[in-house]
Amino acid sequence: MKELVGSCKCCNKNIYCLDGFFNGIHTENNEILCFECYQNLLQEKENPQS
């Protein structure tokens, strides 16, 4: 079963719940991110560009 949950805050990619498993990241600010944007966000935090 594939159910649309929302869209990624960064890239607007559709995020789905697949067979009961949320296929994305739910942040503390109640935002939804796809896995790719979440990884990019983590990398930016670890290696900030000055």
Secondary structure, DSSP 8 states (H G I E B T S, - for coil): -EEEEEE-TTT--EEEEETTEE-SEE-TTS-EE-HHHHHHHHHHHHS---
